[in-house]
């Protein structure tokens, strides 16, 4: 279980104070207005932002003393963060071994993961030779192949058209059934993930204002504020 208790971060113009829990193996969708603290929450879990106080654990392990590379977390950014001079297979391989010195078993694993995300035969292509959706699939494959038990997706599909965005969200749902993994995903279109997510969290003003099932969140007392946040996003 991911446990966040009173984790406080402050800047001259913004204060965040997070408390929430996510069950191990759950898909948690994080929604809220732009600038409300969703990305900051993921960056804190990943170790890119360090809270001044509070508690942050995953399956009983204290994450706060751990540097980002040592945390049980893989993160996929909105801009997918691929290396343009490397092939798709090499970009995925970075999730296993930054040196890119792969064993035969690891090479097979990379091929299997590319096939799992619908990119069989694309291993030799470079990011510039692929569409936006294909690049996002490479980034997702890299996160999954890392074997990390928690994956953070920071608005990974917001630049895609609605149909492809829904396909990618469905792909995330399908892949997590192949390998048990806890997923937290920020998204501006909660309707795309409502049928797949186990939990939905509404973040605004640097706070977790609600955490419940998607139906309870989208149909609850904050529904009008959520609708405004989605429109704003």
C-alpha positions in Angstrom: 0.0 0.0 0.0 1.1 3.5 -0.8 0.7 5.7 2.3 1.1 9.5 2.2 0.5 11.3 5.5 0.8 15.1 5.9 3.6 15.5 3.4 4.1 19.2 3.2 6.0 21.2 0.5 6.3 25.0 0.3 7.3 27.5 -2.2 7.0 31.3 -2.1 3.7 31.2 -4.1 2.4 27.7 -3.4 1.9 25.3 -0.5 1.1 21.6 -0.9 0.1 19.2 1.9 -0.8 15.7 0.8 -2.5 12.8 2.6 -3.9 9.7 0.8 -3.6 6.0 0.5 -3.6 3.7 -2.6 -3.9 -0.1 -2.3 -1.2 -2.2 -3.8 -2.1 -3.2 -7.4 -4.7 -0.5 -7.8 -5.1 1.9 -10.7 -5.6 5.4 -9.2 -6.6 8.3 -11.4 -5.6 11.7 -10.2 -7.7 14.6 -11.5 -7.9 18.3 -10.8 -7.3 21.8 -12.2 -4.1 22.8 -13.9 -1.6 24.1 -11.3 -3.5 22.4 -8.5 -0.6 20.1 -7.5 -1.2 16.8 -9.4 2.3 16.7 -11.0 3.9 17.9 -7.8 2.3 14.9 -6.0 3.8 12.5 -8.5 7.2 14.2 -8.4 7.2 13.9 -4.6 6.4 10.1 -4.8 9.2 9.7 -7.4 11.7 11.7 -5.2 12.1 14.8 -7.4 10.5 16.9 -4.7 11.3 16.3 -1.0 8.6 17.2 1.6 9.6 19.2 4.7 7.6 16.9 6.9 5.3 13.9 6.8 5.4 10.2 6.0 5.7 8.5 2.6 5.8 4.7 2.5 5.1 1.9 -0.1 4.4 -1.6 1.1 6.0 -0.6 4.5 9.2 0.8 3.0 10.0 4.4 3.9 10.6 6.2 0.6 11.7 9.6 1.9 15.4 8.7 2.6 15.7 7.1 -0.9 17.0 9.0 -3.9 14.8 8.7 -7.1 16.9 5.9 -8.7 16.5 3.8 -5.5 12.7 4.1 -5.2 10.4 1.3 -6.5 9.0 3.7 -9.0 9.0 4.2 -12.8 7.6 7.5 -14.2 6.3 8.3 -17.7 6.2 12.0 -18.5 3.8 13.9 -20.8 6.6 14.4 -23.3 7.6 10.7 -23.0 11.3 11.6 -22.5 12.7 9.3 -25.1 16.3 9.7 -26.4 16.1 10.7 -30.1 19.4 9.1 -31.1 18.4 5.6 -29.7 16.1 3.1 -31.3 12.7 2.2 -29.7 14.3 -1.1 -28.4 17.2 0.8 -26.9 14.9 3.3 -25.2 13.0 0.4 -23.7 16.2 -1.2 -22.7 17.1 1.8 -20.5 14.4 0.6 -18.2 16.5 -2.5 -17.4 20.1 -1.5 -17.9 21.3 2.1 -18.6 24.5 0.6 -20.1 22.4 -1.0 -22.8 24.5 -4.2 -22.4 21.7 -6.7 -22.6 21.6 -10.4 -22.2 19.8 -12.6 -24.7 17.0 -13.0 -22.2 16.7 -9.3 -21.7 16.6 -8.7 -25.4 13.7 -11.2 -25.7 12.0 -9.4 -22.8 12.2 -6.1 -24.6 10.8 -7.6 -27.8 8.0 -9.2 -25.8 7.2 -5.8 -24.2 7.2 -4.0 -27.5 4.8 -6.6 -28.8 2.6 -6.2 -25.7 2.2 -2.5 -26.4 1.4 -3.1 -30.0 4.8 -2.2 -31.5 6.0 -5.6 -32.8 8.6 -4.9 -35.5 9.2 -1.3 -34.4 12.3 -2.0 -32.3 14.7 -0.5 -34.8 12.9 2.7 -35.3 14.0 6.0 -33.7 11.5 8.3 -32.0 11.5 10.7 -34.9 10.3 8.0 -37.2 7.2 7.2 -35.0 3.9 8.9 -34.3 3.1 10.5 -30.9 1.0 7.5 -29.9 3.8 5.1 -30.8 6.3 7.1 -28.8 4.1 7.0 -25.8 3.8 3.3 -26.1 7.6 3.0 -26.1 7.8 5.1 -22.9 5.1 2.9 -21.4 7.0 -0.2 -22.4 10.2 1.2 -20.8 8.3 1.8 -17.5 6.8 -1.7 -17.5 10.0 -3.6 -18.4 11.8 -2.0 -15.5 9.9 -4.3 -13.1 9.3 -1.5 -10.7 6.1 -2.2 -8.6 4.7 1.3 -8.9 4.3 3.3 -12.2 3.5 7.0 -12.3 1.9 8.4 -15.4 2.0 12.2 -15.6 -0.7 13.3 -18.2 1.0 10.8 -20.6 -1.8 10.9 -23.3 -3.0 14.5 -23.2 -1.5 15.4 -26.5 -3.3 12.5 -28.3 -6.6 12.7 -30.1 -9.6 11.4 -28.1 -9.8 8.0 -29.8 -6.1 7.2 -29.4 -6.1 8.6 -25.9 -8.9 6.1 -24.9 -7.0 3.3 -26.6 -3.9 4.1 -24.6 -5.8 4.2 -21.3 -7.3 0.8 -22.2 -3.8 -0.5 -22.9 -2.7 0.6 -19.5 -5.6 -1.3 -18.0 -4.8 -4.4 -20.0 -1.1 -4.4 -19.2 -1.5 -4.1 -15.5 -3.5 -7.3 -15.6 -0.5 -9.1 -17.1 1.9 -7.9 -14.3 0.7 -6.8 -10.9 1.6 -3.1 -10.6 0.3 -0.1 -8.7 -0.4 2.8 -11.2 -1.1 6.4 -10.4 -2.1 8.5 -13.4 -2.9 12.1 -13.7 -5.5 12.8 -16.3 -7.6 15.8 -17.5 -10.3 13.5 -19.0 -11.7 11.4 -16.1 -14.4 9.9 -18.3 -11.7 8.1 -20.2 -10.5 6.2 -17.1 -13.7 6.0 -15.0 -14.5 2.4 -16.0 -11.0 1.2 -15.4 -9.7 3.0 -12.3 -10.1 1.4 -8.9 -9.8 4.8 -7.2 -10.1 8.4 -8.2 -8.5 11.3 -6.3 -9.3 15.0 -6.8 -6.4 17.3 -6.1 -6.7 21.1 -6.0 -4.9 23.9 -4.2 -2.1 21.4 -3.2 -4.5 19.2 -1.3 -6.3 15.8 -1.8 -9.9 17.0 -1.5 -11.5 13.7 -2.2 -10.6 10.1 -2.7 -13.1 7.4 -3.6 -14.4 5.2 -6.4 -14.7 7.0 -9.8 -18.5 6.9 -9.6 -18.6 8.4 -6.2 -16.1 11.2 -7.1 -17.7 12.1 -10.4 -21.2 12.0 -9.0 -20.5 13.4 -5.6 -20.6 16.9 -4.0 -17.5 18.0 -5.9 -19.0 17.1 -9.3 -19.4 20.8 -10.4 -15.9 21.7 -9.3 -14.5 18.7 -11.1 -16.4 19.6 -14.2 -14.9 23.1 -14.0 -11.4 21.7 -13.5 -11.7 19.5 -16.5 -12.9 22.4 -18.6 -10.0 24.5 -17.3 -7.5 21.7 -18.0 
